[in-house]
Amino acid sequence: ACAGVRRWGSAALDMAYVAAGRYDGFWERRLNAWDLAAGLIIVQEAGGFAEPLTDGAGILDSGDVICANEAIFVKFSRVIRGA
């Protein structure tokens, strides 16, 4: 349902790639707040969606995030959360 990608840098860069359309989606656990804060702003300003991996958790508190473009977010998050 999804494939891994070789990562080239920080989580903020990966999230920027989602915002730019280079990646369809991204998810990660135990990230630092500075990576998440920058990446969240970029994704949201580009019209993408981001949520914590676990319902009810805070993204910055948990360090866990899932983000994707509008077209696939619901399906992508179901696949990742079901794994």
HUTAGI-V893090 format. One record per residue. N is the residue number from 1. RES is the residue in one letter. D_FIRST is the distance of its C-alpha to the first C-alpha in Angstrom with 1 decimal. Layout:
n:N res:RES d_first:D_FIRST
n:N res:RES d_first:D_FIRST
//
This chain:
n:1 res:A d_first:0.0
n:2 res:C d_first:3.8
n:3 res:A d_first:7.1
n:4 res:G d_first:10.5
n:5 res:V d_first:13.4
n:6 res:R d_first:17.0
n:7 res:R d_first:18.9
n:8 res:W d_first:22.3
n:9 res:G d_first:24.0
n:10 res:S d_first:24.1
n:11 res:A d_first:21.6
n:12 res:A d_first:23.7
n:13 res:L d_first:23.0
n:14 res:D d_first:19.2
n:15 res:M d_first:19.7
n:16 res:A d_first:22.2
n:17 res:Y d_first:19.7
n:18 res:V d_first:17.5
n:19 res:A d_first:20.8
n:20 res:A d_first:21.7
n:21 res:G d_first:18.5
n:22 res:R d_first:17.8
n:23 res:Y d_first:14.6
n:24 res:D d_first:12.5
n:25 res:G d_first:12.1
n:26 res:F d_first:13.4
n:27 res:W d_first:14.0
n:28 res:E d_first:16.6
n:29 res:R d_first:19.2
n:30 res:R d_first:22.9
n:31 res:L d_first:23.6
n:32 res:N d_first:27.2
n:33 res:A d_first:28.5
n:34 res:W d_first:29.7
n:35 res:D d_first:26.2
n:36 res:L d_first:24.8
n:37 res:A d_first:27.8
n:38 res:A d_first:27.7
n:39 res:G d_first:24.0
n:40 res:L d_first:24.1
n:41 res:I d_first:27.1
n:42 res:I d_first:25.6
n:43 res:V d_first:22.3
n:44 res:Q d_first:24.3
n:45 res:E d_first:27.0
n:46 res:A d_first:24.6
n:47 res:G d_first:23.4
n:48 res:G d_first:20.1
n:49 res:F d_first:19.2
n:50 res:A d_first:19.3
n:51 res:E d_first:19.5
n:52 res:P d_first:20.0
n:53 res:L d_first:17.3
n:54 res:T d_first:19.8
n:55 res:D d_first:21.6
n:56 res:G d_first:25.2
n:57 res:A d_first:25.0
n:58 res:G d_first:26.2
n:59 res:I d_first:24.0
n:60 res:L d_first:27.0
n:61 res:D d_first:28.3
n:62 res:S d_first:25.2
n:63 res:G d_first:23.8
n:64 res:D d_first:20.3
n:65 res:V d_first:18.4
n:66 res:I d_first:15.3
n:67 res:C d_first:15.8
n:68 res:A d_first:14.4
n:69 res:N d_first:16.1
n:70 res:E d_first:17.4
n:71 res:A d_first:15.3
n:72 res:I d_first:11.9
n:73 res:F d_first:13.3
n:74 res:V d_first:13.3
n:75 res:K d_first:9.8
n:76 res:F d_first:8.6
n:77 res:S d_first:11.3
n:78 res:R d_first:10.6
n:79 res:V d_first:7.2
n:80 res:I d_first:9.2
n:81 res:R d_first:12.3
n:82 res:G d_first:11.3
n:83 res:A d_first:10.4
//
